[in-house]
Amino acid sequence: GHASDIRLALATLIKKREVIEARVEGFSEIPVYLLPGALELAAPLKEPRIRFLSPFDNLTIQRKRLKWLFDFDYTVEIYVPAAKRKYGYFVLPVLYGDRVIARFDAKAHRKDGRLSVINLVFEPGFKDFKGIKVEFRKALDDFTRFQQCDHWEILRMEPEMAFPKGRV
C-alpha cells in the first residue's frame, strides 16, 4: 500500500542522511521529519525578534500543526460574517522568538498613508510588554512601510495596558 511505500522511501532517505528523524519536546512518541538544512533555518526562532506572519506562511498554513507546536488556535475570519468574527477580517499571528504571542487585524489606508491596526490581541499567557516594546515598534514600522503607508495607529488593544493609549 501507499503507507508502506512512504515508510520505505523515508527509511532510505534517513539512511542516506537526506532526511533527519526528530522528536518534538513534550510529544516524543510522534516522529517528525526534516531536511538537514531545516535546523539552521530554525535558528532564528531563538532570536527574540518579532515577526508578523501571513495566514499562508509555512508555519501557519497547517492549523492543526500550529495548534500542536505552539498551542495557538488560529482561524482566518475572512469568510466569517462580520458580526461573528472574534479577532477581525484578516488576522496575522505575531511570532516572538519561538512563541506566538499575539494576533492583529490591520487595514492599509494608502491614500492618506495610514495603517490602522483595528485589533491587537495578546495571548493570555503573555505579559512581557516592556520587553518587546522596541522590537514590536520596529516590526510595526517595517510592516507599515511594506504596506506602502508612512504611519500607523492602534485602534483597539487587549489588554489595554500592554501599550497605554496605543503608544508602542
Disulfide bonds with the S-S distance in Angstrom:
none
